[in-house]
Structure formats: C-alpha cells, structure tokens
Amino acid sequence: VFRHWLEQPLWNAWNELPSFISTSGGTAADERRLPFDRANGASADTLYGTANPASLRHANDFVRFISSTEETAVLNGFDWSSLSGKTVVDVGGHHGKVIGLVAEKFPDVRCVCLDLPEVVSSAGTPPPGVELVGGSIFDPETVPDCDVIFMKHFLDKCMWTKEETVQILRVCYSVLPPDGRVIIGEAVLPDDATDAGGTNGLHLAVDVLFLLVGRDAARTESEWNDLADRAGFSVETITATLSPSCYMTVLNKMSDADPISRASAEQS
C-alpha cells in the first residue's frame, strides 16, 4: 500500500497540488490539468497501464487493501443483528460479495442484491444466503419488497449529479415502509476541515490523494444531511469506521415528508 503512496509518480503529484488549486478555476487546458498529469506528462490511467506493470501492481494492491477495510467497516459499522427477520436490498451490489458477508455473519437477515439485468445474468452463482435480482433503482417496480436499502459507493459524486442522487433517494423513500431505513457506505468529510483529527484526518488525506488523479471530493456531513432532507429522510447516525472511505450513514424516513411535493416545489 505504502509503495503506491510513496512511488515517485504519485509523490511528485503532491508538488503540483498548490498550483492546481490556485489555477483550477481557469479556462486554459494547462490550468485544468490534474496534479498527476502535470507531474508526469500523462494521466494515471495511462501511466498505470500495461507499460508500467510494477506501478499497476502497487496501485492494485492499494485498491485491494481499501476494499478489504471497507468490507470490515460494513460488517462492524452497523448492528445488522437488529435487522433479524427483515429484508435488506443491496443496490448496485454486482454479484453480491459485500451483502454476502452480511448474510454469512447474520443468517437471520434476508439479503437481496439488486443490479442491472445484464449484470445479474453474468454474475454466476451468488454467495450463500444472497438472492440476485435484476432491475434498476430508477424503476421502483423492479425493486424487491424490503425493510432496508443498502448502498455502498453507489451514490459517489463521480456517478451521479446532485439531482440524480436525490432522485435515487426519493425512489428509496417510495418503496420502503414507514419505518424503513437507508444505510449508506460512503465517505463523509467533516464540515470544518481545520478541526479534523483521528479518522477524519486520515480521511482528508485520502480524499486529497484521490484529488491528485481527478476523483471528485467526498461529500461533507452537511451535504449528506441536505440530500437526505430533500428526499424525505433524516440522518439518524453517521458512524466513523476504521476505513476512511466507508463511513456507515443511516437514514430514517420522516413521517411528515412528501418527496413528490418537495420535488414540485423545487421545480417551481
């Protein structure tokens, strides 16, 4: 992991960060170039390609390390035993690996993995205790009946606009029962970065690391609260885990919320 962080191409990119921040609002192509690209004359995708197998290996080791810490965060960052006898749908869970870990440790929780039909058809045999279902979160009719919706890195900024994220959460609101909840495995930045220590401090460093290669910043606590409110939810808890990229955020449905009316009001 540290070989990837300390490798010269990524290390040199830090030197370009101050000028990137000071010129990122410009319109010239050079001003919009990412720190990594400025330092190496090539994008991360190009440099970590087949021409640099050693660098690619270090980068992949880093990704595997992050993935394993996130799996632990999912299992330990929420009390899944409280959902005994209930159904959890993992949206965008591919072949069900992560929700399969939940099914293995908490067999009394019914675990369903929802992904696009073409993903499900090529997924093969799911993990024990997991049911694969083809559908789309944008089509409420295809979302199985459930008590809880779980999404890990499904709401990343790099995947959806703010409006699309609210739309996804509003679909969740429409298909869940009154006491239904949404569990989100995502990074959560502190609102005040100057007062960030411990896990938050590490998370900020990882977030800047992603910035070097062009990934959007993670959302702050206030941003998550705003998204939840616009979709008819309130944030129940935000639990920091040992994984800086995977906090566990739980949303509750607000009993007096009407997401459809809210959407109409926002459009007027």
DRENPANU-263321 format. One record per residue (C-alpha): residue in one letter; x, y, z. Coordinates in steps of 0.5 Angstrom, whole numbers, padded with zeros to 4 digits. Layout:
<type=a, east=X, north=Y, up=Z>
...
***
This chain:
<type=v, east=0000, north=0000, up=0000>
<type=f, east=0005, north=0005, up=0002>
<type=r, east=0009, north=0003, up=-0004>
<type=h, east=0004, north=0006, up=-0008>
<type=w, east=0003, north=0012, up=-0004>
<type=l, east=0011, north=0014, up=-0004>
<type=e, east=0012, north=0012, up=-0011>
<type=q, east=0015, north=0017, up=-0015>
<type=p, east=0010, north=0019, up=-0020>
<type=l, east=0004, north=0020, up=-0014>
<type=w, east=0009, north=0023, up=-0010>
<type=n, east=0011, north=0028, up=-0015>
<type=a, east=0004, north=0030, up=-0016>
<type=w, east=0004, north=0033, up=-0009>
<type=n, east=0008, north=0038, up=-0011>
<type=e, east=0004, north=0040, up=-0017>
<type=l, east=-0002, north=0041, up=-0012>
<type=p, east=-0002, north=0048, up=-0010>
<type=s, east=-0001, north=0051, up=-0017>
<type=f, east=-0007, north=0046, up=-0019>
<type=i, east=-0011, north=0049, up=-0013>
<type=s, east=-0009, north=0056, up=-0015>
<type=t, east=-0011, north=0056, up=-0022>
<type=s, east=-0016, north=0050, up=-0023>
<type=g, east=-0022, north=0056, up=-0024>
<type=g, east=-0018, north=0058, up=-0030>
<type=t, east=-0020, north=0056, up=-0037>
<type=a, east=-0014, north=0054, up=-0041>
<type=a, east=-0012, north=0047, up=-0042>
<type=d, east=-0006, north=0047, up=-0038>
<type=e, east=-0010, north=0051, up=-0032>
<type=r, east=-0015, north=0045, up=-0032>
<type=r, east=-0009, north=0039, up=-0032>
<type=l, east=-0009, north=0035, up=-0026>
<type=p, east=-0003, north=0035, up=-0021>
<type=f, east=-0002, north=0028, up=-0023>
<type=d, east=-0002, north=0029, up=-0030>
<type=r, east=0002, north=0036, up=-0029>
<type=a, east=0008, north=0032, up=-0025>
<type=n, east=0008, north=0026, up=-0030>
<type=g, east=0006, north=0028, up=-0037>
<type=a, east=0001, north=0023, up=-0037>
<type=s, east=-0006, north=0021, up=-0034>
<type=a, east=-0006, north=0016, up=-0028>
<type=d, east=-0010, north=0011, up=-0033>
<type=t, east=-0004, north=0012, up=-0038>
<type=l, east=0002, north=0011, up=-0033>
<type=y, east=-0001, north=0005, up=-0029>
<type=g, east=-0003, north=0002, up=-0036>
<type=t, east=0001, north=-0004, up=-0038>
<type=a, east=0007, north=0000, up=-0040>
<type=n, east=0008, north=0000, up=-0032>
<type=p, east=0007, north=-0007, up=-0029>
<type=a, east=0010, north=-0005, up=-0023>
<type=s, east=0006, north=0001, up=-0022>
<type=l, east=0000, north=-0002, up=-0024>
<type=r, east=0001, north=-0008, up=-0019>
<type=h, east=0002, north=-0003, up=-0013>
<type=a, east=-0004, north=0001, up=-0015>
<type=n, east=-0008, north=-0005, up=-0015>
<type=d, east=-0005, north=-0007, up=-0008>
<type=f, east=-0008, north=-0001, up=-0005>
<type=v, east=-0015, north=-0002, up=-0008>
<type=r, east=-0015, north=-0009, up=-0005>
<type=f, east=-0013, north=-0006, up=0001>
<type=i, east=-0018, north=-0001, up=0001>
<type=s, east=-0023, north=-0006, up=-0001>
<type=s, east=-0022, north=-0010, up=0005>
<type=t, east=-0022, north=-0005, up=0010>
<type=e, east=-0029, north=-0003, up=0007>
<type=e, east=-0032, north=-0010, up=0008>
<type=t, east=-0030, north=-0010, up=0015>
<type=a, east=-0033, north=-0003, up=0016>
<type=v, east=-0039, north=-0005, up=0013>
<type=l, east=-0040, north=-0011, up=0018>
<type=n, east=-0037, north=-0007, up=0024>
<type=g, east=-0040, north=0000, up=0023>
<type=f, east=-0048, north=-0002, up=0024>
<type=d, east=-0051, north=-0007, up=0028>
<type=w, east=-0054, north=-0012, up=0023>
<type=s, east=-0057, north=-0016, up=0028>
<type=s, east=-0062, north=-0011, up=0029>
<type=l, east=-0065, north=-0013, up=0023>
<type=s, east=-0066, north=-0020, up=0024>
<type=g, east=-0072, north=-0023, up=0020>
<type=k, east=-0072, north=-0017, up=0016>
<type=t, east=-0070, north=-0016, up=0008>
<type=v, east=-0064, north=-0012, up=0006>
<type=v, east=-0063, north=-0010, up=-0001>
<type=d, east=-0056, north=-0008, up=-0003>
<type=v, east=-0057, north=-0003, up=-0009>
<type=g, east=-0051, north=-0004, up=-0014>
<type=g, east=-0048, north=-0010, up=-0011>
<type=h, east=-0046, north=-0013, up=-0017>
<type=h, east=-0045, north=-0021, up=-0016>
<type=g, east=-0047, north=-0020, up=-0008>
<type=k, east=-0040, north=-0020, up=-0005>
<type=v, east=-0041, north=-0015, up=0000>
<type=i, east=-0048, north=-0017, up=0002>
<type=g, east=-0046, north=-0024, up=0002>
<type=l, east=-0041, north=-0022, up=0008>
<type=v, east=-0047, north=-0020, up=0012>
<type=a, east=-0051, north=-0026, up=0010>
<type=e, east=-0046, north=-0030, up=0013>
<type=k, east=-0045, north=-0027, up=0019>
<type=f, east=-0052, north=-0025, up=0020>
<type=p, east=-0056, north=-0031, up=0017>
<type=d, east=-0063, north=-0029, up=0020>
<type=v, east=-0062, north=-0023, up=0016>
<type=r, east=-0065, north=-0024, up=0009>
<type=c, east=-0060, north=-0021, up=0004>
<type=v, east=-0062, north=-0019, up=-0004>
<type=c, east=-0057, north=-0016, up=-0009>
<type=l, east=-0061, north=-0011, up=-0014>
<type=d, east=-0057, north=-0010, up=-0020>
<type=l, east=-0058, north=-0009, up=-0028>
<type=p, east=-0061, north=-0015, up=-0031>
<type=e, east=-0054, north=-0015, up=-0035>
<type=v, east=-0050, north=-0015, up=-0029>
<type=v, east=-0054, north=-0020, up=-0026>
<type=s, east=-0054, north=-0025, up=-0032>
<type=s, east=-0047, north=-0025, up=-0032>
<type=a, east=-0046, north=-0026, up=-0024>
<type=g, east=-0046, north=-0033, up=-0024>
<type=t, east=-0047, north=-0037, up=-0017>
<type=p, east=-0049, north=-0032, up=-0012>
<type=p, east=-0046, north=-0032, up=-0005>
<type=p, east=-0050, north=-0037, up=0000>
<type=g, east=-0056, north=-0033, up=0003>
<type=v, east=-0056, north=-0028, up=-0002>
<type=e, east=-0061, north=-0027, up=-0008>
<type=l, east=-0059, north=-0024, up=-0014>
<type=v, east=-0065, north=-0019, up=-0017>
<type=g, east=-0065, north=-0016, up=-0024>
<type=g, east=-0067, north=-0009, up=-0024>
<type=s, east=-0066, north=-0001, up=-0023>
<type=i, east=-0067, north=0003, up=-0017>
<type=f, east=-0069, north=0008, up=-0022>
<type=d, east=-0075, north=0004, up=-0023>
<type=p, east=-0079, north=0003, up=-0017>
<type=e, east=-0083, north=-0003, up=-0020>
<type=t, east=-0077, north=-0007, up=-0020>
<type=v, east=-0074, north=-0006, up=-0013>
<type=p, east=-0076, north=-0012, up=-0009>
<type=d, east=-0080, north=-0011, up=-0002>
<type=c, east=-0075, north=-0009, up=0003>
<type=d, east=-0075, north=-0006, up=0010>
<type=v, east=-0068, north=-0003, up=0009>
<type=i, east=-0064, north=-0001, up=0003>
<type=f, east=-0056, north=-0001, up=0003>
<type=m, east=-0052, north=0002, up=-0002>
<type=k, east=-0044, north=0002, up=-0002>
<type=h, east=-0041, north=0007, up=-0006>
<type=f, east=-0047, north=0007, up=-0010>
<type=l, east=-0048, north=0015, up=-0009>
<type=d, east=-0041, north=0017, up=-0011>
<type=k, east=-0041, north=0024, up=-0014>
<type=c, east=-0037, north=0021, up=-0020>
<type=m, east=-0043, north=0017, up=-0021>
<type=w, east=-0049, north=0022, up=-0021>
<type=t, east=-0051, north=0029, up=-0020>
<type=k, east=-0054, north=0032, up=-0014>
<type=e, east=-0061, north=0032, up=-0017>
<type=e, east=-0060, north=0025, up=-0019>
<type=t, east=-0057, north=0023, up=-0012>
<type=v, east=-0064, north=0026, up=-0009>
<type=q, east=-0068, north=0022, up=-0015>
<type=i, east=-0065, north=0016, up=-0012>
<type=l, east=-0066, north=0017, up=-0005>
<type=r, east=-0073, north=0019, up=-0007>
<type=v, east=-0074, north=0012, up=-0010>
<type=c, east=-0072, north=0009, up=-0004>
<type=y, east=-0077, north=0013, up=0000>
<type=s, east=-0083, north=0011, up=-0004>
<type=v, east=-0081, north=0003, up=-0004>
<type=l, east=-0079, north=0003, up=0004>
<type=p, east=-0085, north=0002, up=0009>
<type=p, east=-0086, north=0008, up=0014>
<type=d, east=-0080, north=0005, up=0019>
<type=g, east=-0076, north=0003, up=0013>
<type=r, east=-0068, north=0006, up=0013>
<type=v, east=-0063, north=0007, up=0008>
<type=i, east=-0056, north=0005, up=0010>
<type=i, east=-0050, north=0008, up=0006>
<type=g, east=-0043, north=0006, up=0006>
<type=e, east=-0039, north=0012, up=0004>
<type=a, east=-0034, north=0017, up=0006>
<type=v, east=-0036, north=0023, up=0010>
<type=l, east=-0032, north=0029, up=0010>
<type=p, east=-0032, north=0034, up=0017>
<type=d, east=-0036, north=0041, up=0015>
<type=d, east=-0030, north=0044, up=0019>
<type=a, east=-0023, north=0041, up=0016>
<type=t, east=-0019, north=0045, up=0020>
<type=d, east=-0022, north=0041, up=0026>
<type=a, east=-0021, north=0034, up=0023>
<type=g, east=-0017, north=0029, up=0027>
<type=g, east=-0016, north=0022, up=0028>
<type=t, east=-0020, north=0018, up=0023>
<type=n, east=-0023, north=0025, up=0020>
<type=g, east=-0016, north=0027, up=0019>
<type=l, east=-0014, north=0021, up=0015>
<type=h, east=-0020, north=0021, up=0011>
<type=l, east=-0018, north=0028, up=0009>
<type=a, east=-0011, north=0026, up=0007>
<type=v, east=-0014, north=0020, up=0003>
<type=d, east=-0019, north=0025, up=0000>
<type=v, east=-0014, north=0029, up=-0003>
<type=l, east=-0010, north=0023, up=-0005>
<type=f, east=-0016, north=0022, up=-0010>
<type=l, east=-0016, north=0029, up=-0012>
<type=l, east=-0009, north=0028, up=-0015>
<type=v, east=-0012, north=0024, up=-0020>
<type=g, east=-0018, north=0027, up=-0021>
<type=r, east=-0023, north=0024, up=-0017>
<type=d, east=-0029, north=0029, up=-0014>
<type=a, east=-0028, north=0030, up=-0007>
<type=a, east=-0033, north=0026, up=-0002>
<type=r, east=-0039, north=0030, up=0001>
<type=t, east=-0039, north=0033, up=0008>
<type=e, east=-0044, north=0032, up=0013>
<type=s, east=-0048, north=0038, up=0012>
<type=e, east=-0048, north=0035, up=0004>
<type=w, east=-0051, north=0029, up=0006>
<type=n, east=-0056, north=0032, up=0011>
<type=d, east=-0058, north=0036, up=0005>
<type=l, east=-0059, north=0030, up=0001>
<type=a, east=-0063, north=0027, up=0006>
<type=d, east=-0068, north=0032, up=0007>
<type=r, east=-0069, north=0034, up=0000>
<type=a, east=-0071, north=0026, up=-0001>
<type=g, east=-0075, north=0026, up=0006>
<type=f, east=-0070, north=0023, up=0010>
<type=s, east=-0067, north=0025, up=0017>
<type=v, east=-0060, north=0023, up=0018>
<type=e, east=-0060, north=0018, up=0024>
<type=t, east=-0053, north=0017, up=0025>
<type=i, east=-0046, north=0017, up=0022>
<type=t, east=-0041, north=0012, up=0024>
<type=a, east=-0034, north=0013, up=0023>
<type=t, east=-0030, north=0007, up=0022>
<type=l, east=-0023, north=0005, up=0021>
<type=s, east=-0024, north=0005, up=0014>
<type=p, east=-0023, north=0013, up=0012>
<type=s, east=-0027, north=0012, up=0005>
<type=c, east=-0033, north=0008, up=0008>
<type=y, east=-0037, north=0011, up=0014>
<type=m, east=-0044, north=0008, up=0016>
<type=t, east=-0049, north=0013, up=0015>
<type=v, east=-0056, north=0011, up=0017>
<type=l, east=-0063, north=0015, up=0014>
<type=n, east=-0070, north=0015, up=0017>
<type=k, east=-0076, north=0017, up=0013>
<type=m, east=-0079, north=0023, up=0016>
<type=s, east=-0086, north=0022, up=0018>
<type=d, east=-0089, north=0028, up=0015>
<type=a, east=-0084, north=0028, up=0009>
<type=d, east=-0087, north=0029, up=0002>
<type=p, east=-0082, north=0028, up=-0003>
<type=i, east=-0086, north=0029, up=-0009>
<type=s, east=-0089, north=0036, up=-0006>
<type=r, east=-0082, north=0037, up=-0005>
<type=a, east=-0079, north=0036, up=-0012>
<type=s, east=-0085, north=0040, up=-0015>
<type=a, east=-0083, north=0046, up=-0010>
<type=e, east=-0076, north=0046, up=-0012>
<type=q, east=-0078, north=0046, up=-0020>
<type=s, east=-0083, north=0052, up=-0019>
***
